[in-house]
C-alpha cells in the first residue's frame, strides 16, 4: 500500500521560506514522476510543480523562480523549497505520485501572513 506523508508546513511571514517534504512508503519514487499541488480555501486543487524520473522540473508560472522541487531517491522523499512566500501562496499543499495509478498525500497547511 502506497503512502505519501507531507510535512514542513506552518505559518510564515511574507517573504519567508519553508521546505516541504513528502516521504513515500510502499513504493519507490524513483520509478514515478512526482508533483506538488495546492488548494486554497474555496478553490480547486491546482498544480504547482513536477519533477520527472529523469530530474526534469516544471513549474506553474505563479511560483516559477521562487519554488524549487527536488527529489532524493535514496530517501524516497520529494521536497518543495518555497522562497519569497506571498499571502496568495496560502493553501494546503499536497504531494502526488504520478502514474497509471496515482496516489495523494494528506496535505500540509502553509499559511503566509504577517
C-alpha positions in Angstrom: 0.0 0.0 0.0 1.5 3.3 -1.1 1.5 6.1 1.4 2.7 9.7 1.0 3.2 11.8 4.0 3.8 15.6 3.7 5.4 17.7 6.4 7.1 21.0 6.8 4.1 23.3 6.6 3.4 26.1 9.0 2.9 29.8 9.5 5.4 32.1 7.9 5.6 35.9 7.3 5.6 37.3 3.7 9.0 37.0 2.2 9.9 34.0 4.3 10.8 30.4 3.3 9.6 26.9 4.0 10.7 23.5 2.8 8.0 20.9 2.4 8.8 17.2 2.4 6.9 14.2 1.0 8.0 10.8 2.3 6.8 7.8 0.4 6.4 4.2 1.6 5.1 1.1 -0.2 6.6 2.2 -3.5 9.9 3.7 -4.7 9.6 7.3 -6.0 12.5 6.7 -8.5 10.1 5.0 -10.9 7.5 7.8 -10.9 7.1 11.4 -11.7 6.3 13.3 -8.6 4.2 16.5 -8.2 3.2 19.2 -5.8 -0.3 20.7 -5.8 -2.1 23.2 -3.6 -5.7 24.0 -2.7 -6.6 27.4 -1.2 -9.9 27.8 0.7 -12.9 27.8 -1.6 -10.7 26.9 -4.7 -9.9 23.8 -6.6 -6.7 21.9 -6.2 -4.2 23.2 -8.7 -0.8 22.1 -10.0 2.3 23.7 -8.6 5.4 21.7 -9.8 6.5 18.4 -11.2 9.8 16.5 -11.2 10.2 13.7 -13.7 12.1 10.4 -13.2 15.0 12.0 -15.1 15.0 15.0 -12.9 13.4 17.5 -15.3 11.4 20.1 -13.4 8.3 22.0 -14.4 6.6 24.9 -12.6 3.5 26.9 -12.7 4.1 30.5 -13.6 2.9 31.7 -10.3 5.8 30.0 -8.4 8.5 30.0 -11.1 11.7 31.4 -9.7 10.5 31.2 -6.1 9.9 27.5 -5.6 12.2 24.5 -6.3 11.1 20.9 -6.5 13.7 18.2 -5.9 13.9 14.5 -5.1 16.2 12.2 -3.1 15.5 8.7 -4.4 17.8 7.2 -1.7 15.5 8.7 1.0 12.3 8.1 -1.1 11.4 11.7 -0.5 10.4 14.7 -2.6 10.9 18.3 -1.5 9.4 21.7 -2.3 11.6 24.6 -1.3 9.5 27.7 -1.2 11.2 31.1 -1.0 9.8 34.7 -1.2 6.5 33.5 0.0 3.4 35.6 -0.6 0.0 35.6 1.1 -1.5 34.2 -2.0 0.7 31.1 -1.5 -1.5 30.2 1.5 -3.0 26.8 0.9 -2.9 23.1 1.8 -0.1 21.6 -0.2 -0.4 18.0 -1.5 2.2 15.6 -2.9 1.3 13.3 -5.7 2.9 10.2 -7.1 2.0 10.3 -10.8 1.4 7.1 -12.7 -1.1 4.7 -14.2 -2.4 4.7 -10.7 -1.8 8.0 -8.8 -1.5 8.5 -5.1 -2.0 11.6 -3.0 -0.8 12.5 0.5 -3.0 14.0 3.2 -1.6 17.5 2.7 0.2 20.1 4.9 -1.1 23.6 5.6 1.0 26.6 4.6 -0.1 30.0 5.8 1.7 33.1 4.8 0.6 36.1 6.9 2.0 38.9 8.9 
